[in-house]
Amino acid sequence: MNHWREMKTYVGWSETDALRLAALWPLVSPHKQAIVDRFYASVVENKTTHSILSHEAQVERLKITLKRWLRQMLTGPHDQAYYEGRQRIGQQHVKVALPQRFMFTGMSLIKDALIDIVSTQLAGEDARQTLLAVNRVTTLELAIVTESFQTAHETQEMQELQELLVENLPVLVLLLNEDQEVTASTKQWLGLFSRAAIIGDSVQDLLHPDCSAGEQILKSLKEATNSRVPQHLSKLVTDSGSGQKFFQVTITPLDHR
């Protein structure tokens, strides 16, 4: 079953809910500015959420976005595109470092405002069924945004971990052109080279004078370039004042044609 369809089925969502919410929008629309203003008043009053906002103009832009979000939540269509759009909201919350708890508190403000409107504008079974529809759609909104938030947050943490590993492991990756000149590199590991590489450096000029395998590296570079076959050199040795250091070198020709 489609993931989004499964979520709607789980909360008992039906097309009747969609129709009731669409009918609610004309009652909500006259109050949308007040709802949005109240929402962002709470954002500004809170020290944590206020710190995420950079200036007043940003708040005004976000108010427009929130009004559009509110209208879409009530009028739909609640299809796959709707689901994917709501996922992107959760991802954006990760980018701005919004703590997850504020998704729940913010939704509570919106839900309370909708309940007030339903309670004053509708009555009887119509009000009860509309409140159920409001509860279902806000639950779905929270489910989507928190799930995508969690996924995006885990992805971000994994990327940060990978960057940390690359930054601290004794590994150096150099990209060379056919003239054996550096075109790009990762963090420097200077045991094999005499200094940090910069764009345009020749590998021959970079090799540490105490690297006894310098000629072997240059020979393997030439062979890899000519044959287009990767070369692997193990247990290369450099001598320094702190003793010997051992390295492995893998030379992989890349074909960009």
Backbone as CSV, one residue per row, in Angstrom:
resi,resn,N_x,N_y,N_z,CA_x,CA_y,CA_z,C_x,C_y,C_z
1,MET,0.844,-1.203,0.000,0.000,0.000,0.000,0.875,1.247,0.000
2,ASN,0.466,2.261,-0.760,1.150,3.542,-0.776,1.253,4.094,0.648
3,HIS,2.434,4.649,0.970,2.696,5.104,2.334,1.689,6.164,2.781
4,TRP,1.410,7.117,1.928,0.481,8.190,2.268,-0.935,7.646,2.417
5,ARG,-1.335,6.754,1.538,-2.662,6.151,1.632,-2.787,5.345,2.921
6,GLU,-1.711,4.680,3.291,-1.715,3.900,4.523,-1.939,4.801,5.736
7,MET,-1.289,5.960,5.763,-1.446,6.886,6.882,-2.881,7.389,6.975
8,LYS,-3.474,7.726,5.836,-4.857,8.215,5.848,-5.818,7.128,6.300
9,THR,-5.585,5.907,5.850,-6.444,4.791,6.262,-6.359,4.565,7.765
10,TYR,-5.161,4.704,8.301,-4.927,4.444,9.723,-5.754,5.382,10.607
11,VAL,-5.877,6.656,10.208,-6.624,7.616,11.041,-8.102,7.676,10.665
12,GLY,-8.510,6.853,9.692,-9.911,6.839,9.305,-10.307,7.945,8.353
13,TRP,-9.349,8.475,7.594,-9.619,9.565,6.668,-10.520,9.093,5.526
14,SER,-11.447,9.956,5.124,-12.323,9.645,3.995,-12.543,10.907,3.169
15,GLU,-13.141,10.744,2.006,-13.449,11.897,1.166,-14.474,12.811,1.833
16,THR,-15.257,12.238,2.716,-16.204,13.069,3.477,-15.458,14.064,4.352
17,ASP,-14.330,13.626,4.918,-13.503,14.555,5.703,-13.008,15.692,4.822
18,ALA,-12.557,15.352,3.620,-12.057,16.373,2.697,-13.156,17.377,2.353
19,LEU,-14.365,16.881,2.143,-15.487,17.768,1.816,-15.838,18.671,2.993
20,ARG,-15.817,18.124,4.207,-16.135,18.929,5.383,-15.083,20.020,5.608
21,LEU,-13.838,19.696,5.383,-12.778,20.690,5.560,-12.863,21.776,4.490
22,ALA,-13.182,21.368,3.268,-13.340,22.364,2.198,-14.490,23.314,2.525
23,ALA,-15.556,22.764,3.111,-16.694,23.603,3.501,-16.349,24.503,4.681
24,LEU,-15.372,24.094,5.471,-14.947,24.894,6.627,-14.120,26.106,6.206
25,TRP,-13.405,26.002,5.092,-12.495,27.073,4.693,-13.183,28.441,4.572
26,PRO,-14.373,28.554,3.974,-15.010,29.884,3.922,-15.282,30.483,5.299
27,LEU,-15.420,29.626,6.307,-15.616,30.121,7.669,-14.293,30.527,8.316
28,VAL,-13.218,29.849,7.903,-11.898,30.122,8.467,-11.226,31.305,7.784
29,SER,-11.450,31.441,6.502,-10.735,32.451,5.707,-10.797,33.863,6.292
30,PRO,-11.952,34.319,6.769,-11.983,35.679,7.343,-11.115,35.830,8.592
31,HIS,-10.752,34.722,9.209,-9.962,34.759,10.452,-8.489,34.376,10.218
32,LYS,-8.119,34.106,8.967,-6.775,33.562,8.713,-5.668,34.509,9.144
33,GLN,-5.860,35.806,8.957,-4.818,36.750,9.364,-4.653,36.746,10.876
34,ALA,-5.760,36.692,11.613,-5.691,36.665,13.074,-5.018,35.378,13.560
35,ILE,-5.328,34.267,12.904,-4.708,32.984,13.276,-3.204,33.050,13.070
36,VAL,-2.801,33.565,11.906,-1.371,33.650,11.571,-0.658,34.634,12.497
37,ASP,-1.294,35.755,12.781,-0.670,36.740,13.675,-0.474,36.153,15.073
38,ARG,-1.467,35.415,15.543,-1.351,34.799,16.876,-0.240,33.760,16.884
39,PHE,-0.144,33.000,15.805,0.884,31.969,15.695,2.279,32.598,15.781
40,TYR,2.514,33.628,15.006,3.856,34.217,14.981,4.124,35.118,16.178
41,ALA,3.088,35.567,16.850,3.303,36.261,18.124,3.922,35.293,19.124
42,SER,3.444,34.057,19.112,4.009,33.040,20.003,5.442,32.705,19.609
43,VAL,5.692,32.668,18.300,7.047,32.392,17.816,8.012,33.469,18.297
44,VAL,7.595,34.719,18.168,8.464,35.842,18.543,8.657,35.915,20.055
45,GLU,7.622,35.564,20.801,7.706,35.627,22.266,8.640,34.564,22.832
46,ASN,8.788,33.459,22.130,9.634,32.374,22.620,11.089,32.617,22.231
47,LYS,11.981,32.513,23.194,13.389,32.819,22.953,14.005,31.868,21.923
48,THR,13.666,30.584,22.003,14.263,29.598,21.097,13.817,29.814,19.664
49,THR,12.511,29.909,19.448,12.006,30.063,18.084,12.326,31.447,17.528
50,HIS,12.339,32.451,18.378,12.660,33.801,17.916,14.087,33.878,17.385
51,SER,14.977,33.106,17.986,16.389,33.153,17.569,16.588,32.629,16.154
52,ILE,15.626,31.839,15.648,15.739,31.293,14.298,15.407,32.343,13.249
53,LEU,14.582,33.324,13.647,14.167,34.364,12.715,15.243,35.437,12.614
54,SER,15.520,35.856,11.390,16.612,36.810,11.198,16.137,38.264,11.215
55,HIS,14.933,38.544,10.709,14.465,39.929,10.678,12.954,39.951,10.456
56,GLU,12.360,41.126,10.612,10.906,41.291,10.521,10.383,40.911,9.142
57,ALA,11.142,41.235,8.106,10.696,40.914,6.749,10.534,39.409,6.567
58,GLN,11.382,38.631,7.213,11.260,37.173,7.139,9.957,36.709,7.779
59,VAL,9.594,37.312,8.906,8.342,36.970,9.585,7.159,37.231,8.664
60,GLU,7.175,38.367,7.986,6.060,38.695,7.089,5.968,37.696,5.935
61,ARG,7.092,37.269,5.403,7.075,36.257,4.333,6.534,34.927,4.857
62,LEU,6.949,34.565,6.080,6.492,33.311,6.665,4.999,33.342,6.962
63,LYS,4.478,34.515,7.272,3.038,34.633,7.503,2.265,34.315,6.218
64,ILE,2.768,34.784,5.106,2.130,34.479,3.815,2.182,32.976,3.549
65,THR,3.326,32.372,3.845,3.481,30.931,3.654,2.520,30.153,4.541
66,LEU,2.360,30.597,5.795,1.475,29.898,6.725,0.012,30.000,6.289
67,LYS,-0.389,31.155,5.761,-1.759,31.287,5.255,-2.005,30.339,4.084
68,ARG,-1.010,30.209,3.220,-1.141,29.271,2.092,-1.200,27.833,2.600
69,TRP,-0.374,27.519,3.598,-0.374,26.179,4.194,-1.736,25.859,4.805
70,LEU,-2.323,26.822,5.508,-3.620,26.624,6.155,-4.707,26.366,5.111
71,ARG,-4.693,27.153,4.050,-5.696,26.962,2.999,-5.548,25.587,2.348
72,GLN,-4.307,25.189,2.067,-4.080,23.884,1.435,-4.505,22.744,2.357
73,MET,-4.278,22.909,3.655,-4.663,21.858,4.591,-6.171,21.626,4.571
74,LEU,-6.946,22.695,4.425,-8.392,22.569,4.471,-8.999,22.261,3.095
75,THR,-8.432,22.828,2.053,-9.052,22.668,0.730,-8.442,21.554,-0.097
76,GLY,-7.247,21.082,0.294,-6.626,19.995,-0.448,-6.142,20.441,-1.830
77,PRO,-6.084,19.516,-2.792,-6.423,18.093,-2.624,-5.369,17.363,-1.788
78,HIS,-5.796,16.415,-1.009,-4.889,15.692,-0.117,-4.316,14.471,-0.842
79,ASP,-3.593,14.741,-1.914,-3.057,13.690,-2.775,-1.572,13.490,-2.513
80,GLN,-0.911,12.748,-3.402,0.510,12.454,-3.223,1.360,13.718,-3.272
81,ALA,0.992,14.655,-4.130,1.740,15.918,-4.216,1.637,16.699,-2.906
82,TYR,0.456,16.658,-2.294,0.251,17.291,-0.983,1.193,16.666,0.046
83,TYR,1.232,15.352,0.070,2.085,14.610,1.008,3.556,14.980,0.824
84,GLU,4.010,14.999,-0.426,5.419,15.304,-0.699,5.751,16.749,-0.349
85,GLY,4.801,17.646,-0.561,5.028,19.041,-0.186,5.158,19.206,1.313
86,ARG,4.340,18.489,2.066,4.432,18.543,3.520,5.742,17.915,4.013
87,GLN,6.232,16.909,3.326,7.527,16.322,3.682,8.634,17.368,3.580
88,ARG,8.576,18.181,2.556,9.617,19.203,2.361,9.598,20.227,3.495
89,ILE,8.449,20.439,4.096,8.369,21.359,5.237,9.187,20.812,6.400
90,GLY,9.043,19.508,6.672,9.829,18.898,7.735,11.317,18.988,7.470
91,GLN,11.702,18.807,6.212,13.115,18.908,5.846,13.633,20.333,6.051
92,GLN,12.789,21.302,5.737,13.189,22.694,5.917,13.363,23.032,7.393
93,HIS,12.550,22.431,8.255,12.685,22.666,9.696,14.042,22.188,10.208
94,VAL,14.556,21.111,9.626,15.884,20.627,10.000,16.942,21.647,9.578
95,LYS,16.790,22.184,8.380,17.780,23.138,7.861,17.889,24.378,8.743
96,VAL,16.749,24.829,9.300,16.785,26.036,10.137,16.988,25.702,11.609
97,ALA,17.198,24.400,11.904,17.474,23.931,13.272,16.322,24.202,14.233
98,LEU,15.099,23.994,13.749,13.934,24.147,14.621,13.765,22.888,15.467
99,PRO,13.761,23.000,16.794,13.545,21.817,17.633,12.195,21.170,17.328
100,GLN,12.165,19.859,17.332,10.983,19.123,16.914,9.762,19.413,17.787
101,ARG,9.978,19.731,19.046,8.847,19.941,19.951,7.961,21.090,19.509
102,PHE,8.533,22.073,18.779,7.750,23.228,18.371,6.797,22.918,17.214
103,MET,6.997,21.773,16.560,6.017,21.356,15.557,4.695,21.008,16.236
104,PHE,4.791,20.376,17.398,3.592,19.982,18.137,2.923,21.189,18.782
105,THR,3.715,22.066,19.382,3.128,23.239,20.027,2.523,24.188,18.994
106,GLY,3.191,24.318,17.850,2.657,25.176,16.792,1.353,24.620,16.232
107,MET,1.308,23.300,16.010,0.084,22.689,15.499,-1.056,22.852,16.498
108,SER,-0.733,22.818,17.773,-1.762,23.004,18.799,-2.426,24.367,18.674
109,LEU,-1.646,25.405,18.385,-2.206,26.743,18.210,-3.175,26.786,17.034
110,ILE,-2.777,26.155,15.921,-3.628,26.132,14.740,-4.912,25.348,15.018
111,LYS,-4.743,24.202,15.648,-5.895,23.340,15.934,-6.882,24.034,16.873
112,ASP,-6.365,24.692,17.892,-7.240,25.417,18.826,-8.059,26.482,18.093
113,ALA,-7.410,27.188,17.161,-8.108,28.239,16.419,-9.223,27.642,15.568
114,LEU,-8.959,26.508,14.941,-9.978,25.860,14.116,-11.131,25.341,14.965
115,ILE,-10.808,24.786,16.128,-11.857,24.293,17.034,-12.763,25.435,17.476
116,ASP,-12.186,26.589,17.776,-12.977,27.752,18.190,-13.949,28.164,17.084
117,ILE,-13.463,28.159,15.843,-14.320,28.564,14.724,-15.451,27.565,14.516
118,VAL,-15.121,26.283,14.552,-16.148,25.255,14.388,-17.186,25.361,15.501
119,SER,-16.722,25.562,16.710,-17.626,25.600,17.875,-18.582,26.778,17.828
120,THR,-18.152,27.875,17.221,-19.007,29.066,17.179,-19.836,29.164,15.898
121,GLN,-19.391,28.503,14.825,-20.063,28.639,13.537,-20.952,27.449,13.178
122,LEU,-20.676,26.297,13.767,-21.437,25.091,13.437,-22.063,24.513,14.697
123,ALA,-22.983,23.585,14.490,-23.669,23.000,15.649,-24.023,21.549,15.365
124,GLY,-24.324,20.829,16.450,-24.824,19.471,16.334,-23.866,18.508,15.661
125,GLU,-24.438,17.581,14.886,-23.650,16.542,14.228,-22.675,17.121,13.207
126,ASP,-23.056,18.207,12.572,-22.179,18.860,11.600,-20.897,19.333,12.274
127,ALA,-21.045,19.944,13.456,-19.870,20.409,14.204,-19.012,19.228,14.643
128,ARG,-19.663,18.186,15.144,-18.913,17.022,15.637,-18.101,16.372,14.521
129,GLN,-18.718,16.166,13.370,-18.024,15.530,12.260,-16.906,16.424,11.707
130,THR,-17.141,17.718,11.705,-16.101,18.644,11.230,-14.902,18.658,12.183
131,LEU,-15.175,18.596,13.482,-14.087,18.535,14.457,-13.277,17.258,14.297
132,LEU,-13.950,16.160,13.991,-13.230,14.909,13.731,-12.339,15.044,12.502
133,ALA,-12.839,15.706,11.479,-12.041,15.916,10.263,-10.830,16.801,10.556
134,VAL,-11.041,17.834,11.368,-9.926,18.707,11.774,-8.881,17.908,12.543
135,ASN,-9.334,17.062,13.440,-8.413,16.245,14.223,-7.608,15.302,13.323
136,ARG,-8.288,14.704,12.337,-7.591,13.775,11.450,-6.556,14.485,10.586
137,VAL,-6.929,15.618,10.020,-5.996,16.277,9.115,-4.792,16.855,9.868
138,THR,-5.013,17.375,11.080,-3.877,17.902,11.846,-2.983,16.763,12.346
139,THR,-3.585,15.616,12.640,-2.779,14.449,13.021,-1.913,13.996,11.850
140,LEU,-2.505,13.972,10.655,-1.748,13.596,9.459,-0.625,14.598,9.192
141,GLU,-0.929,15.872,9.363,0.101,16.904,9.161,1.287,16.660,10.092
142,LEU,1.000,16.397,11.350,2.073,16.145,12.310,2.839,14.874,11.974
143,ALA,2.112,13.844,11.555,2.763,12.579,11.220,3.737,12.762,10.060
144,ILE,3.313,13.502,9.043,4.174,13.714,7.868,5.411,14.522,8.240
145,VAL,5.184,15.648,8.897,6.286,16.572,9.125,7.286,16.022,10.136
146,THR,6.804,15.293,11.151,7.740,14.734,12.130,8.525,13.564,11.531
147,GLU,7.866,12.774,10.689,8.577,11.671,10.033,9.668,12.200,9.112
148,SER,9.331,13.181,8.281,10.329,13.729,7.364,11.404,14.485,8.129
149,PHE,11.018,15.135,9.233,11.994,15.821,10.090,13.016,14.814,10.616
150,GLN,12.509,13.685,11.131,13.388,12.681,11.705,14.316,12.098,10.652
151,THR,13.758,11.808,9.479,14.570,11.245,8.390,15.647,12.231,7.961
152,ALA,15.247,13.496,7.771,16.211,14.512,7.353,17.267,14.745,8.426
153,HIS,16.848,14.690,9.691,17.787,14.902,10.793,18.807,13.767,10.849
154,GLU,18.344,12.535,10.675,19.252,11.385,10.670,20.217,11.465,9.497
155,THR,19.708,11.890,8.334,20.570,12.051,7.159,21.629,13.109,7.405
156,GLN,21.215,14.219,8.019,22.158,15.295,8.327,23.226,14.821,9.305
157,GLU,22.821,14.069,10.330,23.785,13.563,11.302,24.775,12.612,10.642
158,MET,24.277,11.766,9.725,25.157,10.845,9.025,26.152,11.598,8.146
159,GLN,25.690,12.640,7.476,26.582,13.448,6.653,27.651,14.113,7.509
160,GLU,27.240,14.625,8.660,28.201,15.270,9.559,29.224,14.265,10.067
161,LEU,28.767,13.033,10.353,29.682,11.994,10.802,30.667,11.632,9.701
162,GLN,30.165,11.507,8.486,31.046,11.188,7.364,32.084,12.288,7.158
163,GLU,31.635,13.548,7.251,32.571,14.666,7.105,33.615,14.648,8.212
164,LEU,33.179,14.285,9.419,34.105,14.217,10.541,35.153,13.134,10.319
165,LEU,34.690,11.997,9.809,35.626,10.899,9.532,36.637,11.292,8.455
166,VAL,36.115,11.906,7.384,37.009,12.321,6.306,37.999,13.366,6.797
167,GLU,37.502,14.227,7.702,38.347,15.309,8.201,39.476,14.784,9.083
168,ASN,39.238,13.687,9.785,40.198,13.258,10.795,40.936,11.956,10.484
169,LEU,40.429,11.156,9.577,41.162,9.949,9.224,42.399,10.310,8.407
170,PRO,43.483,9.541,8.555,44.713,9.822,7.809,44.589,9.400,6.345
171,VAL,43.695,10.056,5.650,43.446,9.723,4.247,43.512,11.003,3.418
172,LEU,44.196,10.920,2.305,44.279,12.049,1.391,43.828,11.587,0.020
173,VAL,42.907,12.345,-0.579,42.474,12.065,-1.949,42.877,13.246,-2.814
174,LEU,43.640,12.944,-3.872,44.044,13.966,-4.830,43.424,13.657,-6.184
175,LEU,42.917,14.683,-6.844,42.496,14.556,-8.227,43.567,15.205,-9.088
176,LEU,44.044,14.461,-10.084,45.130,14.941,-10.937,44.672,14.974,-12.389
177,ASN,45.245,15.890,-13.142,45.006,15.877,-14.582,46.058,15.003,-15.270
178,GLU,46.038,14.940,-16.582,46.958,14.044,-17.293,48.413,14.473,-17.175
179,ASP,48.640,15.712,-16.753,50.003,16.185,-16.533,50.460,15.950,-15.096
180,GLN,49.633,15.180,-14.340,49.925,14.859,-12.944,49.991,16.111,-12.068
181,GLU,49.103,17.035,-12.373,48.963,18.251,-11.582,47.664,18.185,-10.775
182,VAL,47.700,18.727,-9.562,46.553,18.665,-8.663,45.434,19.581,-9.163
183,THR,44.217,19.012,-9.272,43.037,19.809,-9.629,42.071,19.944,-8.447
184,ALA,42.180,19.035,-7.458,41.361,19.111,-6.248,41.945,18.151,-5.224
185,SER,41.646,18.398,-3.926,42.150,17.507,-2.893,41.302,17.621,-1.640
186,THR,41.324,16.576,-0.810,40.699,16.603,0.498,41.707,17.140,1.501
187,LYS,41.397,16.992,2.793,42.309,17.448,3.833,43.689,16.830,3.644
188,GLN,44.697,17.622,3.917,46.062,17.152,3.678,46.536,16.191,4.764
189,TRP,47.235,15.179,4.345,47.963,14.301,5.267,49.412,14.336,4.797
190,LEU,50.259,15.022,5.544,51.545,15.460,5.010,52.675,14.451,5.144
191,GLY,52.408,13.264,5.652,53.504,12.313,5.806,54.121,11.888,4.496
192,LEU,53.311,11.794,3.453,53.800,11.345,2.153,54.275,12.505,1.300
193,PHE,53.788,13.699,1.613,54.143,14.882,0.840,54.866,15.892,1.721
194,SER,55.648,16.718,1.105,56.479,17.657,1.860,55.690,18.875,2.347
195,ARG,54.549,19.139,1.722,53.733,20.291,2.113,52.316,20.071,1.618
196,ALA,51.424,20.968,2.038,50.036,20.876,1.594,49.936,21.154,0.103
197,ALA,49.096,20.392,-0.558,48.930,20.563,-2.001,48.019,21.742,-2.294
198,ILE,48.327,22.446,-3.364,47.451,23.490,-3.869,47.181,23.204,-5.342
199,ILE,46.101,23.776,-5.849,45.715,23.530,-7.231,46.862,23.914,-8.170
200,GLY,47.201,22.998,-9.075,48.258,23.251,-10.040,49.598,22.664,-9.657
201,ASP,49.729,22.181,-8.396,50.984,21.553,-7.977,51.244,20.277,-8.769
202,SER,52.492,20.023,-9.023,52.907,18.759,-9.622,53.145,17.750,-8.504
203,VAL,52.703,16.498,-8.705,52.916,15.459,-7.700,54.407,15.272,-7.435
204,GLN,55.205,15.356,-8.452,56.643,15.167,-8.291,57.239,16.195,-7.344
205,ASP,56.731,17.429,-7.411,57.229,18.482,-6.524,56.741,18.306,-5.090
206,LEU,55.604,17.613,-4.916,55.027,17.453,-3.590,55.625,16.293,-2.802
207,LEU,56.141,15.291,-3.473,56.623,14.093,-2.783,57.682,14.425,-1.743
208,HIS,57.512,13.812,-0.580,58.441,14.045,0.518,59.830,13.528,0.128
209,PRO,60.882,14.306,0.402,62.226,13.860,0.032,62.645,12.558,0.717
210,ASP,62.012,12.234,1.860,62.358,10.995,2.561,61.502,9.810,2.117
211,CYS,60.643,10.045,1.116,59.803,8.947,0.616,60.613,8.141,-0.387
212,SER,61.058,6.981,0.059,61.921,6.153,-0.795,61.185,5.583,-1.999
213,ALA,59.838,5.629,-1.963,59.066,5.046,-3.055,58.580,6.112,-4.034
214,GLY,59.194,7.301,-3.997,58.757,8.383,-4.871,58.780,7.996,-6.335
215,GLU,59.863,7.371,-6.759,59.976,6.964,-8.160,58.917,5.917,-8.509
216,GLN,58.632,5.027,-7.562,57.624,3.998,-7.796,56.235,4.615,-7.959
217,ILE,55.942,5.664,-7.173,54.651,6.346,-7.284,54.517,7.005,-8.653
218,LEU,55.569,7.699,-9.065,55.524,8.375,-10.365,55.402,7.371,-11.508
219,LYS,56.092,6.260,-11.377,56.019,5.217,-12.403,54.604,4.638,-12.474
220,SER,53.996,4.405,-11.308,52.646,3.853,-11.276,51.613,4.845,-11.801
221,LEU,51.826,6.128,-11.538,50.963,7.153,-12.093,50.972,7.120,-13.617
222,LYS,52.163,7.021,-14.154,52.302,6.972,-15.615,51.655,5.722,-16.178
223,GLU,51.850,4.592,-15.503,51.281,3.333,-15.971,49.754,3.363,-15.915
224,ALA,49.194,3.919,-14.826,47.738,4.011,-14.707,47.152,4.923,-15.782
225,THR,47.870,6.011,-16.076,47.408,6.955,-17.099,47.402,6.302,-18.473
226,ASN,48.427,5.540,-18.768,48.552,4.924,-20.096,47.649,3.700,-20.268
227,SER,47.565,2.882,-19.229,46.824,1.624,-19.348,45.362,1.750,-18.958
228,ARG,45.004,2.821,-18.222,43.656,3.029,-17.670,43.287,1.936,-16.689
229,VAL,44.304,1.332,-16.056,44.098,0.260,-15.082,44.550,0.764,-13.715
230,PRO,43.725,0.604,-12.661,44.115,1.071,-11.322,45.399,0.403,-10.832
231,GLN,46.184,1.177,-10.088,47.432,0.676,-9.512,47.347,0.801,-7.988
232,HIS,47.840,-0.227,-7.287,47.811,-0.207,-5.825,49.211,-0.462,-5.288
233,LEU,49.688,0.483,-4.463,51.008,0.363,-3.848,50.828,0.254,-2.343
234,SER,51.428,-0.744,-1.740,51.282,-0.944,-0.302,52.625,-0.830,0.405
235,LYS,52.573,-0.453,1.669,53.740,-0.370,2.534,54.823,0.547,1.983
236,LEU,54.390,1.715,1.518,55.361,2.740,1.164,55.881,3.383,2.441
237,VAL,57.167,3.692,2.460,57.800,4.115,3.707,58.373,5.525,3.566
238,THR,58.167,6.346,4.602,58.879,7.614,4.723,59.619,7.604,6.050
239,ASP,60.804,8.220,6.079,61.605,8.324,7.296,61.603,9.781,7.749
240,SER,61.343,9.965,9.042,61.370,11.321,9.606,61.990,11.255,10.992
241,GLY,62.079,12.399,11.634,62.678,12.422,12.956,61.897,11.605,13.971
242,SER,60.598,11.400,13.733,59.778,10.646,14.670,59.697,9.166,14.304
243,GLY,60.457,8.757,13.283,60.465,7.349,12.900,59.818,7.125,11.543
244,GLN,59.701,5.852,11.204,59.130,5.500,9.908,57.607,5.570,9.927
245,LYS,57.051,5.940,8.767,55.612,5.920,8.575,55.312,5.122,7.317
246,PHE,54.239,4.353,7.384,53.878,3.470,6.285,52.581,3.951,5.641
247,PHE,52.528,3.860,4.322,51.376,4.346,3.566,50.955,3.334,2.510
248,GLN,49.699,3.432,2.141,49.181,2.721,0.982,48.690,3.757,-0.019
249,VAL,48.923,3.497,-1.290,48.510,4.423,-2.338,47.725,3.657,-3.397
250,THR,46.559,4.165,-3.719,45.766,3.595,-4.811,45.592,4.670,-5.875
251,ILE,45.905,4.325,-7.099,45.820,5.252,-8.239,44.727,4.725,-9.156
252,THR,43.672,5.502,-9.297,42.533,5.070,-10.117,42.315,6.057,-11.248
253,PRO,42.498,5.624,-12.500,42.223,6.510,-13.624,40.729,6.725,-13.808
254,LEU,40.327,7.966,-14.042,38.918,8.298,-14.253,38.693,8.697,-15.703
255,ASP,37.593,8.233,-16.253,37.251,8.520,-17.633,36.035,9.425,-17.648
256,HIS,36.185,10.681,-18.067,35.087,11.641,-18.053,34.473,11.844,-19.430
257,ARG,34.793,10.974,-20.348,34.244,11.145,-21.691,32.763,10.806,-21.712
